Amino acid sequence: MANSPHIYKRFILPSGKVVEVRRIEQGANPEAVVREVNENDQLAPREDTLTLRFLLAHCKKAL
């Protein structure tokens, strides 16, 4: 999924935090590797993972 349409897109989590998708990890249950975006539009240094299914079902695309 290296050319996934979700790469480098930003999503709003149910908690209200904004994350940017950095890459998609393949597998039986694909995961999106994300980094949080702060109020200054900077990416956090830490990466977290979410299931791609959760991201697409529960998060909204940010503008």
Secondary structure, DSSP 8 states (H G I E B T S, - for coil): -TT-TTTT-EEE-TTS-EEEEEEEE-SSS-EEEEEEE-TTS-EEEEEEEEEHHHHHHH-EE--
